[in-house]
């Protein structure tokens, strides 16, 4: 069986429900398993309440709170000047 992961990143976006609804209309070939991964960049898990009631294929919600850009959390990388 072939597996396809579809990743959706969101940060306080009400439109994530429309995005996920559109994924339900995909024509998936036989023998293909689809998994939807929602990455919630909100410090408060705001995507959970929006995503939970949607009857989509297997979905995983991962919290990934936004961090200040280039704050040194990326292995010491700093922005170029």
Order of alpha helices (4+ residues) and beta strands (2+ residues): beta-alpha-beta-alpha-beta
